[in-house]
Amino acid sequence: MGNAFDLSTPAKRFRFIAVLEAISWVFLIIGMVFKRLPEPVLWPVKVFGMTHGIIFVLFVIATVMAARELGWNAKTTVLSLLSSIPPFFTLLFEIWAVRAGKLAELSAANSADTAAPASATS
């Protein structure tokens, strides 16, 4: 599988930031729950909201860089950008992009992993 913090390629950077964006949604939702308590606690919303906003901007930058460096068409780029709006959709987009061959070596590694057991049994 490799090192999760290996950011040496555009595809690996995109995957890392897509996962971070989804994780930031978890904390933002937790912060919103704290805000709605009978005695509201507001600091989680401020901290997690700011963190989520920064990661959102990083995701947009990562998408533009990945689109340019991996040769994505306009449809793939727009889908990636739209995936950052609903909670956790960046993970769904990343899974789709790997399966569709849009994330270069991550897609190649995925197809090699699925092809290996079939060839090993022959």
N, C-alpha and C positions, 0 to 999 in steps of 0.2 A: 504494500500500500504506500509506503514511503513516509517521509516526515511531514506532519501537518503544517509545520511552519516553514516549509520550503517554498519560498516566493520567487524562485528563479525564472519562471516563465509567466507570460500574461494569463494563461489558463489557470495556473496555480494561484496567482494573485487574485483573479476573479473569484475562484472557488472560496478562498479564504475570506474575502470581504463579503461574499454572499452569505456564508455561514455566520459571520459576525453580525450582519444586518438582521438575520433571523433571531439570533440570540438577543440582540438589543431590543427586538420587539417583545420578547418574553419579559425583560426587565421593565420596559415601558408599560406594559399591561399590569404588571405587579404594582408599579408606581401609581397607576390610575385607580387600582383597587384601594390603595392606602388613602388616596385623595377622597374617596367616597365613604370612608368609615364615619361612624357617628362623631368621632373626634378626629377630624382630618389631619393627616400628616402630609405636609406638602413637599418636604425636601426630596423624597424619592422621585416625584414627578419632575422636579427641576433638574436633578442630577441625571436621571435616566433619559429624560427628554433631550437634554443637551447632548448626551452621549449618542443617543439614537440619531439625532440630527447630524452630528459629525460623521457617523458611520454611513448615513444615507448619502451625504455628499461624496464620501469616499467611494461608495458603490456606483454612483453616477460616473465619477471619474474612471473607475475601473471598467465600467461598461464601455465607455467611449474608447478607452485605450485597447480593450480586448477587441472591440468591433474593428478598430483600425488595424491592429496587428494580426488578428486572426481572419480578417477578410469577411466579416459578417455582412450580410445584406441588410437593407433597411428594416425588413420585417423582423429579423432576429434581434436587431438593435432595439427597436421599439418595444418588442415583447420583453426584453431584458429590463428596459427602463420602467415599463409598466409593472413588472413583477415586484418592484420595490415599494409599491403603494399598499397592496393588501398584506396583512401579516403573514409571514412565512412563505410567501410566493417566490422569494429569491431561491429558496431551496428547491422548490418544484421546477423553476426555470433551469437551475443548475443541473438537476437530474435529467431533464429533457435535453439540455444542450450536450451533455456527455453522450447520451444515447443517440442523438441525432448527428453526432460527429462535429459539433460546433466548437468543442474545446480542445482541439489539437491532440496533444499527447495524452491527455486524460481520457479522451474518447478512444484513442488507439490502445491504451492500457486496458480499458474496459472491454473492448472487443477481443483483446488477446486473452484476458482472464476468462471470458465466456467460451472462447474457442479452445482453450487448453484442455479442459476435461473431455471434450468430445474427441479430440485427436488422441488423447492418452488412452482412451478405451478401445481405439481401433486396432 
